[in-house]
Amino acid sequence: MEVTRIYVPDESAFFILALITGVFLFLSFIIVLCVRSVPNKLLLLGLFVAVMGIAFNAVVPNTPGLTIAMLILAVALVAVGLVCILIYFIAQQFRPPDKT
């Protein structure tokens, strides 16, 4: 019978993981505060979540569930951002011209 071993990172990996998590939260907060339009926020947050999911997987390699969850969230954020942009451009087509 084979025993499944769980990867337990050493103390430096925990420090790096905590540092990456702090950077992730800080930069997410900055993106939400600084970017004005909602579609651009969603696109940037989606790309950022994808990059950070890969970074988390690099630090703790035997946690594919976290990476998969973050990548699914990233795809959803990017998709919603693209839908918002598409709805905006479609709405612009049906907007009456300005009378100036």
Secondary structure, DSSP 8 states (H G I E B T S, - for coil): ----------HHHHHHHHHHHHHHHHHHHHHHHH--SHHHHHHHHHHHHHHHHHHHHHHSTT-HHHHHHHHHHHHHHHHHHHHHHHHHHHHHHTS-----
